[in-house]
Amino acid sequence: MKENTALGRSWKQARQELFSPEEIAASDARVELMIALSNARKEKGLTQRKLSEMTGIKQSVISKLENGNTPTQIDTLFRLFAAMNMKMQVVPLDV
């Protein structure tokens, strides 16, 4: 990763200094969920608007979720994935 001259170190280094391992893991999990949501929607050939119509969740909310610009309630994610005939699953981390 490229060094950030403003910080004097890479983002990865700064991130490890600023956040706990638990905070980093939670952030990484959120990113993975949002990527999975976006990828699943696209693989199903759905637009955000169509998914919005299927779930009653505003298209703007779906857009913000996919872009990581808003926190979400887990039941919102359940509704979105269920509409695409998918479920979320908890699996052990490969450590």
SETIMI-756351 format. One record per residue: x, y, z of N, C-alpha, C in turn; residue in three letters. Coordinates in pm, whole numbers, padded with zeros to 5 digits, always signed. Each point is the difference from the previous one (the first is absolute). Example, Ala and Ser with C-alpha at 12.3 -4.5 7.8 and 13.67 -1.06 7.14 Angstrom:
+01319-00569+00780-00089+00119+00000+00090+00120+00000ala;-00035+00105-00072+00082+00119+00006-00077+00109+00073ser;
//
This chain:
+00084-00117+00000-00084+00117+00000+00089+00124+00000met;-00046+00101-00068+00076+00124-00015+00003+00078+00133lys;+00113+00059+00030+00012+00081+00121-00081+00129-00015glu;-00067+00041+00104-00073+00125+00003+00090+00102+00069asn;+00040+00101-00075+00094+00097+00057-00063+00080+00115thr;-00130+00017-00003-00065+00073+00109+00008-00078+00130ala;-00009-00131-00009+00008-00083+00119+00142-00048+00029leu;+00082-00005-00106+00135-00050+00016+00007-00152+00002gly;-00113-00065-00032-00005-00146-00002-00117-00042-00088arg;-00007-00129-00029-00109-00050-00083-00131-00002+00078ser;-00112-00006-00070-00129-00009+00065-00008-00127+00085trp;+00055-00110-00051-00002-00125+00075+00069+00017+00136lys;+00115+00066+00002+00071+00023+00125-00080+00093+00092gln;-00052+00108-00058-00077+00095+00080-00125-00066+00057ala;-00065-00081-00082-00122-00070+00042+00029-00091+00120arg;+00110-00071-00005+00036-00090+00109+00033+00077+00128gln;+00050+00122-00015+00032+00081+00118-00124+00068+00058glu;-00095+00035-00087-00117+00075+00043-00116-00085+00049leu;-00011-00122-00051-00116-00083+00030+00042-00133+00062phe;-00089-00053+00081+00025-00130+00063-00022-00110-00105ser;+00054-00118+00025-00025-00112-00092-00149-00029-00018pro;-00078+00018+00106-00144-00023-00008-00068+00103-00090glu;+00043+00125+00010-00057+00105-00085+00037-00023-00147glu;+00121-00043-00024+00043-00029-00137-00079-00118-00056ile;-00018-00104+00080-00076-00117-00044-00145+00037-00031ala;-00061+00083+00084-00138+00042-00022-00011+00083-00128ala;+00095+00089-00022+00001+00081-00121+00016-00088-00124ser;+00092-00093+00006+00022-00091-00113-00124-00084-00029asp;-00070-00043+00106-00122-00080-00018-00108+00084-00068ala;-00014+00127+00041-00098+00088-00065+00031+00017-00148arg;+00126+00020-00032+00041+00017-00139-00033-00127-00079val;+00031-00116+00055-00030-00126-00069-00149-00017-00024glu;-00082+00036+00098-00145-00010-00016-00051+00091-00111leu;+00049+00121-00004-00046+00095-00102+00044-00043-00140met;+00120-00055-00010+00047-00053-00128-00084-00119-00041ile;-00031-00088+00095-00083-00118-00029-00139+00043-00045ala;-00056+00100+00064-00132+00051-00037+00001+00051-00143leu;+00095+00085-00031+00010+00056-00135+00023-00108-00105ser;+00092-00092+00028+00029-00108-00095-00121-00090-00022asn;-00071-00035+00108-00117-00086-00011-00108+00068-00085ala;-00023+00127+00026-00101+00074-00077+00034-00001-00148arg;+00125+00027-00033+00043+00004-00139-00007-00138-00064lys;+00040-00104+00074-00005-00137-00053-00143-00044-00028glu;-00096+00053+00077-00141-00032-00021-00061+00086-00111lys;+00080+00092-00054-00049+00087-00106-00100+00104+00048gly;+00011+00038+00127-00092+00097+00059+00063+00138+00007leu;-00080+00100-00028+00043+00137+00025-00031+00032+00145thr;+00059+00105+00050-00033+00043+00136-00149+00037+00007gln;-00052+00059-00105-00141+00038-00002-00091-00123+00010arg;+00033-00105-00075-00080-00122+00004+00006-00065+00138lys;+00120-00006+00058+00015-00055+00135-00079+00083+00101leu;-00002+00129-00021-00079+00090+00084-00148-00034-00009ser;-00048-00022-00120-00141-00035-00020-00033-00134+00065glu;+00093-00094-00004-00022-00133+00057-00003+00002+00153met;+00073+00094+00059+00018+00000+00146-00070+00113+00073thr;-00033+00106-00073-00056+00118+00065+00107+00088+00065gly;+00125-00034-00024+00113+00080+00051+00036+00100-00109ile;+00011+00126+00036+00026+00104-00099+00127-00028-00080lys;-00005+00031-00129+00116-00019-00088+00120+00079+00051gln;-00024+00119+00052+00111+00082+00051+00068-00067+00119ser;-00077-00072+00081+00057-00073+00115+00086-00116-00051val;-00050-00072-00100+00076-00111-00057+00131+00052-00058ile;-00005+00112-00070+00121+00061-00056+00099+00036+00109ser;-00048+00063+00105+00088+00040+00111+00060-00122+00068lys;-00079-00107+00015+00051-00123+00060+00113-00058-00085leu;-00027-00012-00130+00099-00060-00089+00129+00081-00005glu;-00012+00130+00018+00119+00086-00003+00063+00020+00137asn;-00058-00063+00102+00055+00011+00135-00020+00136+00062gly;-00101+00074-00047-00021+00135+00049-00103+00012+00111asn;-00050-00113+00047-00097+00004+00109+00005-00129+00079thr;-00019+00008+00129-00010-00125+00078-00136-00063-00028pro;-00014-00126+00032-00126-00069-00024-00038-00088+00116thr;-00128-00025+00008-00052-00096+00096+00011-00137-00065gln;+00027-00101+00079+00017-00135-00056-00129-00049-00065ile;-00117+00041+00053-00125-00044-00062-00017+00059-00140asp;+00058+00115-00026-00002+00057-00135+00079-00089-00095thr;+00116-00045+00045+00080-00091-00082-00072-00131-00023leu;-00065-00052+00104-00077-00124-00016-00107+00017-00108phe;-00071+00111+00003-00105+00026-00099+00058+00007-00141arg;+00112+00067-00015+00061+00014-00133+00047-00135-00054leu;+00071-00075+00083+00049-00130-00045-00116-00097-00023phe;-00102+00001+00087-00114-00090-00016-00073+00028-00132ala;-00010+00125-00038-00066+00035-00126+00074-00059-00121ala;+00129-00024+00017+00081-00059-00107+00014-00151+00018met;-00083-00056+00091+00002-00144+00029+00137-00044+00052asn;+00055+00081+00089+00131-00028+00060-00013+00016+00151met;+00095-00055+00073+00004+00019+00145+00142+00034+00042lys;+00007+00066+00114+00130+00030+00058+00037-00117+00089met;+00128-00027+00009+00047-00114+00078+00124+00042+00080gln;+00009-00048+00121+00116+00025+00084+00096-00116-00017val;+00124+00031-00034+00102-00102-00018+00124+00039+00078val;+00079-00097+00044+00122+00033+00074+00099+00072-00089pro;+00077+00088+00059+00106+00069-00072+00117-00094-00021leu;+00063+00012-00113+00124-00075-00023+00113+00080+00063asp;+00049-00048+00111+00103+00073+00073+00136-00060-00026val;
//
